[in-house]
């Protein structure tokens, strides 16, 4: 059984053996089109590997943890990360290693290589799933090839592929992956040509960039775009990019450059040469093709060919947006500058301006206008949050992947520990609260006066006000947390009644981990590793901080709506129940409006005569450790202030604005799933067991249930006295 | 794929679809299990089965009527770890009274017609497990109890 075959082998056009990409390369080569020197590692090698390492049952177990349709994107990413880590740590069978070593000679041994995924069926006509699996460029030598092959195999199970699991028909028992190993052609100009223009069927299209085409493929470099009449070859349109940049291969991997005055990457002759090649490929395969190409030392080389797909985007399908979250380091660098230097300061400046506008100076009509304006401002920042903050915060993932590839740790989420201790507003807020609690703990007189409902301690009052000035209000479940000082004081009294809580991370350990991480990266990639860590830390910080910045705007909306409710309650005492800001605005404008009562909240469906009671609920392990304690179900601000030391926080989703309660609890359980969500991040900071993604957690668990939270296995065990 | 069945749906499917369950009894603290054919009443609160009077399980049940029964849909493949479901019923076993005999015949023998001569034998005892709680497990470790109030 041959595991590595060349393009001229008889079997090389069988997509079941060499995958879609490999089979297309063989067809192109067979018909005289120039392709790079190529080897195909067949699907048999993948099968030998997964069977020898027992990976099929690992995948099955990971995918069976919960109903796939109920998994959030973050959970799918975590699942893919765990599977990938098992692939990276598994041994490659000796037979595969030996055959690769035997064939990786000559130009494959001395040159720079591209190692590309080639899944059977991925490029079938009408079902092209470009970019769901991974390819690696700049690979050198047998050891790096073996690592890249393992990563390509693992990429059959990326989060992106899992999102399209149903369409791809991915199944642990039958799915497989071939690998295409090519000599990397470092062209001066590269691009993609479409036999049919994605928008107009009578046109062909060419996109071109200077340097490698990886930046064009992953969307980080804007190309020059040409539309050409397919029948006559006449250029209909040339659209240059806003700025021309190029991707070049350095010792640190691919890097973007922006030299001044780069001309259009193709002249008219080259453009027609590219169009000719895509035409030939389309004729060869019998359908319009999407061809990746490069021009090196004047020669046009085709890198891959697959059918053009022009599926109309489904407006409800958010998977495309999710896929756009996978950003390159280069892209994240730019996004970081924009977020840190422009957006966050602008957001705070606007909140400061609004804070200065006094609500009591407005009449009812003006107040209605003010509510509307504050809401519009908040909504605008929510848009920015989704457009810029979320993609940047997902830079943690880039670091996580880089870390796991370098270190190959037992725990695929070990990288989170290295990010712990990053300065975050929520941690700083908790430290300030701990200081206020310490004042109460150390001064019995202050404690008694607070318990009696009075504050006759100027220093404490000043510190409390300074805390509120510095951090602003927090908003939870559409209600202000701190506007009414009594809840906060009640919470501080509870904090003071229990011993102070330390953050879990130890600076020396983190320093040591960072050193280990950098030491496991080859010297020529170390500068890049440091930058990825830096971006990871910045992303980690933003993941929490952005919500606290955004909450200032939300609190300003709520303050204005509450002012409206107060005025309406005075004027129309029967309608104090108005929950909806639109009703408040309408009632401020039209005093005689009749208000509809709010709808009843939904409850979990009952199961006939049989009363369901949870015993053991499975979620995702999100913070290591085991703890037992009484449950505290949090659904509103009052529940937050009722939390007592040692309770297990159970909620729908831990929001950054409620994380001030986390130091008090013994463990965290939430319905929303993922490792990179706020609950998991803050729980790790305090060394608390955490389980996320527990279906119906808030519907099934009641305050007072005795919970054992197993943060290693992701299991919550419930004991209830009947 | 889009619908995760409720635990009641899983239970109904197991009780209707499986022919055999594992009966757990004990004698003086010595545990004992036996494979038995069973059928559930439509309200799910009784599991009907039969055994010979001379069997160890019958002796155990006469000494202590507390028992459990495990019903599952495993297929003896690796996929069972994530895809199989199981329900354990816990309750008290009692002999079927003459008044209830028609119920037994209708429900039990409809499901197991080939056992007719066995259950008609004078040495065979028709029994019912009066269930107080079911513990339903799916996805390897997800456990929900269903209590009869």
Interface residues (C-beta under 8 A of the other chain):
Chain A: X56 X57 X60 X61 X63 X64 X65 X66 X67 X68 X69 X70 X166 X605 X607 X608 X609 X610 X611 X612 X613 X614 X615 X616 X617 X618 X695 X700 X713 X715 X722
Chain B: X1 X2 X3 X4 X6 X7 X8 X43 X44 X45 X78 X79 X81 X82 X83 X134 X135 X137 X139 X140 X141 X142 X143 X144 X145 X146 X147 X148 X149
